[in-house]
Every structure is written in C-alpha cells, then in structure tokens.
Amino acid sequence: MQIYRRLTQIKAISFDLDDTLYNNRPVMLVIEKKMNAYFAEKFATLLPELTFDTEQKFNSTFWSPYREQVVQAQPEITHDVVKIRYETYRLGFLAHNIAADVAEQEAQAGLDYFILLRSDFTVPQVTHDLLESLSKVFPIVSISNGNVDTKALGIDHYFQHIYHAGYQDYRNNKECEYLLKQKPATDMFDLVCQQLVIQPEQLLHVGDCGFADIYGALNAGCQTAYLPQYGIGKKLNQIPHIELTRVEDLSALLI
C-alpha cells in the first residue's frame, strides 16, 4: 500500500465492481464472442436471405451506428447501460426491416442473454473474505457504472446499498423515478452519504479508474483508494489518498 495523503476517520467504504473486485476483461471477451454467435443465429433465422460474416459481423462495429442514433436522440441514456443496449439492439433489428413488435421482443431477449452472461463468473475468494471482514466493521456499498448482478455473483449480501448508474434499482428489481449519472458525476457518491447519514469525507471509495473513481470521488469530497490491479481503468490525473497493489491490502484498515 502506498500512502499519498493521511486517511482521516472512515465511517463507510464504497467499492467499484468491475476490474476492482474481480478481473472483468476476460469476462467481456468471452461475452463478445457469445453475443456475436447469438445474433448471427437470430439474424439467420429472421432474415435467412441475408448473408453475414458470422465471425465479425455482430461485433461492436456492427452495433455502433445504432448506438450513436440512440445517443443523439436521448443524450442522457449514456448513463444507463441497460437502456442504451436495449435501444441499440432494437434499432439494429428495425434497420434490417424487422417488424417493430418483433424488434422489441428480440432486443429484450438479446439484453436478457447479455445480462445472464454478464454475471456468469466466479468472484475470487480473497474478495469474498475481504468484503466479509470489512462488512463486520464498516457499512460497505457498491457504486458501479455497469450492470453486473451482484446477487448472481454471490456478493450482494455484503453491501448495505447497491448503486448502479441509470434508472434501475437493482436491489429491488424496479425502475427508479430519477437518473443516477455515471461516475465521475457525484450522484452516486452523494446518495451514499445521504443514505448512510455521513459526511463525504467519511466515505472511502475504492476503484480502478483514475477518472471515474478517483476524480469522481475526490470531486464529491470523499477519500479514495486507487486499485490498478488489473490495468484496465484510466490513469490518475489526481493524487488519491492511498494506492493499493491488491484489493486485500484494505485489510490493513481492520488493524
């Protein structure tokens, strides 16, 4: 652990999920291949007269124009990865002359399959051990820009609150009435402090991204722990309070 700023009183800890508590990159690489095959089969069934290069056709390049259409029409949808994926799929089907009702059904089916794959992996035991230990001492919460299902991963019970950017309340499986913007916006950090009834400087946020996590948390007035263990997140532009080599380094807070 590298200490850059002295930590003050900590009353709660928030965690980013992807590439902080586990290595998400291998998961996404597998998902991309499976989704490519999934949509190749779907389009072959719905539009057998069309010929597609199934090895590459349904990768991000294929869906990118439809995603851009969604963003241009609804700029704030970029904060909700579930909604934007559904709308991207729907427009993709519509662009290939699939009937509107079928496009909606197939977009939802594609989204459901993606979400199933998204949470189909095992969280390292060291992460379970750490979260269990910390949760006995601090209220801990998760703050994510993504849509991984913490219940499917078997880690939801460690968290007092689970926050995902967008309109979806994942804990109660319902849609929120208000938008929580993605980090580095302070929406989720502010909500954590409000619901735990603590001051921002009493929250320690742990994350892998120098921009979304560290810049975002510092901007919200929180303390920060930078964890570049998997080498995925953006580099630092601001100095965190501490830098971790491994997530289990946080066990030092229990001493």
C-alpha positions in Angstrom: 0.0 0.0 0.0 1.3 3.4 -1.0 0.1 6.3 1.1 -0.1 9.8 -0.5 -2.5 11.5 1.9 -3.2 10.8 5.5 -6.5 9.0 5.9 -8.9 10.6 8.3 -11.9 8.9 10.1 -13.7 6.4 7.8 -17.3 5.6 8.6 -18.1 3.7 5.4 -16.5 2.2 2.3 -17.8 2.1 -1.2 -16.5 -0.2 -3.9 -16.4 0.0 -7.7 -17.2 -3.5 -9.0 -15.7 -4.3 -12.5 -11.9 -4.5 -12.5 -11.8 -3.6 -8.8 -13.3 -6.6 -7.0 -12.5 -9.0 -9.9 -10.9 -9.1 -13.4 -13.7 -8.2 -15.8 -11.8 -8.1 -19.1 -11.7 -11.9 -19.7 -15.4 -12.0 -18.9 -16.2 -9.3 -21.5 -14.0 -11.0 -24.2 -16.0 -14.2 -23.8 -19.3 -12.4 -23.8 -18.4 -10.6 -27.1 -17.9 -14.0 -28.8 -21.1 -15.5 -27.4 -23.2 -12.4 -28.3 -21.7 -12.4 -31.8 -22.8 -16.1 -32.3 -26.2 -15.4 -30.6 -27.1 -12.6 -33.1 -25.7 -14.5 -36.0 -28.2 -17.2 -35.3 -31.0 -14.7 -34.7 -30.5 -12.9 -38.0 -30.0 -16.1 -39.9 -33.5 -17.2 -38.6 -35.2 -13.8 -39.0 -33.5 -12.9 -42.3 -32.3 -16.1 -44.0 -32.0 -14.3 -47.3 -29.1 -12.2 -46.0 -25.5 -13.4 -45.8 -23.4 -12.3 -42.9 -19.8 -12.9 -41.9 -20.7 -14.5 -38.6 -17.1 -14.3 -37.3 -17.1 -10.5 -37.2 -20.5 -9.1 -38.3 -22.2 -8.7 -35.0 -19.3 -7.2 -33.0 -19.3 -3.6 -31.7 -18.6 -2.2 -35.2 -22.0 -3.6 -36.4 -23.9 -2.1 -33.5 -22.1 1.3 -33.3 -24.2 3.3 -35.8 -27.4 2.3 -33.9 -25.9 3.2 -30.6 -25.0 6.6 -32.0 -28.6 7.1 -33.1 -29.8 6.3 -29.6 -27.4 8.8 -28.0 -28.2 11.5 -30.5 -31.9 11.1 -29.7 -31.5 10.6 -26.0 -28.2 12.0 -24.7 -28.7 11.1 -21.1 -29.3 7.5 -22.0 -25.5 7.1 -21.9 -25.7 6.9 -18.1 -27.9 3.8 -18.3 -26.1 0.9 -19.9 -29.2 -1.3 -19.8 -31.5 1.1 -21.6 -28.8 2.0 -24.2 -28.1 -1.6 -25.0 -31.8 -2.4 -25.4 -32.4 0.6 -27.7 -29.3 -0.2 -29.7 -30.5 -3.8 -30.4 -34.0 -2.6 -31.2 -32.8 -0.1 -33.7 -30.4 -2.6 -35.3 -33.3 -5.0 -35.9 -35.6 -2.2 -37.2 -32.8 -1.1 -39.6 -33.0 -4.6 -41.2 -36.7 -4.3 -41.7 -37.8 -6.5 -38.8 -41.3 -5.7 -37.6 -41.5 -3.3 -34.7 -43.0 -5.8 -32.2 -40.5 -8.5 -33.2 -37.7 -6.0 -32.9 -38.8 -5.2 -29.3 -39.0 -8.8 -28.4 -35.7 -9.7 -29.9 -34.0 -6.7 -28.4 -35.2 -7.7 -24.9 -34.2 -11.3 -25.5 -30.7 -10.2 -26.5 -30.5 -7.9 -23.5 -31.6 -10.7 -21.2 -29.0 -13.1 -22.6 -26.3 -10.5 -22.2 -27.2 -9.8 -18.6 -27.1 -13.6 -17.9 -23.6 -13.9 -19.4 -22.5 -10.6 -17.7 -22.7 -12.2 -14.3 -21.7 -15.7 -15.1 -18.3 -15.9 -13.4 -16.8 -16.5 -10.0 -15.6 -13.8 -7.8 -12.1 -14.6 -6.2 -12.3 -16.0 -2.7 -10.0 -13.3 -1.4 -12.6 -10.7 -2.4 -15.3 -12.6 -0.5 -13.0 -12.8 2.5 -12.2 -9.1 2.4 -15.8 -8.0 2.0 -17.0 -10.2 4.8 -14.3 -8.9 7.2 -14.9 -5.3 6.3 -18.7 -5.6 6.5 -18.4 -6.5 10.1 -16.6 -3.2 10.9 -17.9 -0.7 8.3 -21.1 -0.2 6.3 -20.0 -1.1 2.8 -21.7 -0.3 -0.5 -21.1 -0.8 -4.2 -21.1 2.0 -6.8 -21.0 0.9 -10.4 -21.4 2.4 -13.9 -22.2 -1.1 -15.2 -24.9 -3.7 -14.8 -23.4 -6.7 -13.2 -25.8 -8.7 -11.0 -24.2 -8.8 -7.5 -26.8 -11.3 -6.3 -25.8 -13.7 -9.1 -22.2 -13.2 -8.1 -23.0 -14.1 -4.5 -21.7 -10.8 -3.1 -24.8 -8.7 -2.7 -25.3 -9.6 1.0 -22.1 -7.8 1.9 -23.4 -4.5 0.8 -25.9 -2.3 2.7 -26.7 -0.5 -0.6 -26.0 -1.3 -4.2 -25.9 1.6 -6.7 -25.9 1.4 -10.5 -25.9 4.3 -12.8 -29.1 4.8 -14.7 -32.7 4.5 -13.8 -32.7 0.9 -12.5 -32.9 0.0 -8.8 -31.1 -3.4 -8.9 -31.6 -4.2 -5.2 -35.4 -4.1 -5.6 -35.6 -5.0 -9.3 -37.5 -2.0 -10.3 -37.1 1.2 -12.3 -36.2 4.4 -10.4 -38.0 7.7 -10.9 -34.7 9.6 -11.2 -31.5 9.2 -13.0 -28.2 8.4 -11.3 -25.5 9.6 -13.5 -22.3 7.6 -14.2 -19.1 8.3 -12.3 -17.3 10.7 -12.3 -20.6 12.6 -11.7 -21.1 12.8 -8.0 -24.7 11.5 -8.0 -24.0 8.1 -6.5 -21.4 9.3 -4.0 -23.8 12.0 -2.8 -26.6 9.4 -2.5 -24.4 7.1 -0.5 -23.5 9.8 2.0 -27.2 10.9 2.3 -28.5 7.3 2.9 -25.7 6.4 5.3 -26.0 9.8 7.1 -22.3 10.5 6.9 -20.2 13.4 5.6 -18.5 12.9 2.2 -15.0 12.9 3.8 -16.1 10.0 6.0 -16.5 7.8 2.9 -13.6 5.8 1.4 -14.1 4.9 -2.2 -12.1 2.1 -3.8 -11.8 1.9 -7.5 -9.6 1.1 -10.5 -10.3 4.1 -12.7 -8.3 7.3 -12.2 -11.1 9.3 -13.8 -14.4 7.7 -12.9 -13.5 6.5 -9.4 -10.7 8.7 -8.1 -11.5 12.0 -9.8 -15.2 11.4 -9.2 -14.9 10.5 -5.5 -12.4 13.4 -4.8 -14.8 15.8 -6.5 -17.5 14.6 -4.2 -15.3 15.3 -1.2 -14.6 11.6 -0.4 -11.4 9.8 0.5 -10.0 7.5 -2.2 -8.2 4.2 -2.6 -6.8 3.6 -6.1 -6.5 -0.1 -7.2 -5.0 -0.5 -10.7 -4.5 -4.3 -10.1 -5.9 -5.4 -13.5 -4.6 -2.5 -15.6 -7.9 -1.5 -17.1 -9.0 1.8 -15.7 -7.8 5.2 -16.9 -4.6 6.6 -15.4 -4.5 9.0 -12.5 -4.7 12.8 -13.1 -5.2 13.5 -9.4 -3.5 12.0 -6.4 -5.6 9.5 -4.4 -5.3 9.1 -0.6 -3.8 5.6 -1.0 -2.8 3.2 -3.8 -3.3 -0.5 -3.4 -1.5 -3.3 -5.0 -4.2 -5.9 -4.3 -7.7 -5.5 -3.0 -6.9 -7.5 0.1 -4.5 -4.7 1.1 -7.5 -3.0 2.5 -7.5 -5.5 5.4 -4.9 -3.1 6.9 -7.9 -0.9 7.8 -9.0 -3.6 10.3 -5.8 -3.4 12.3 
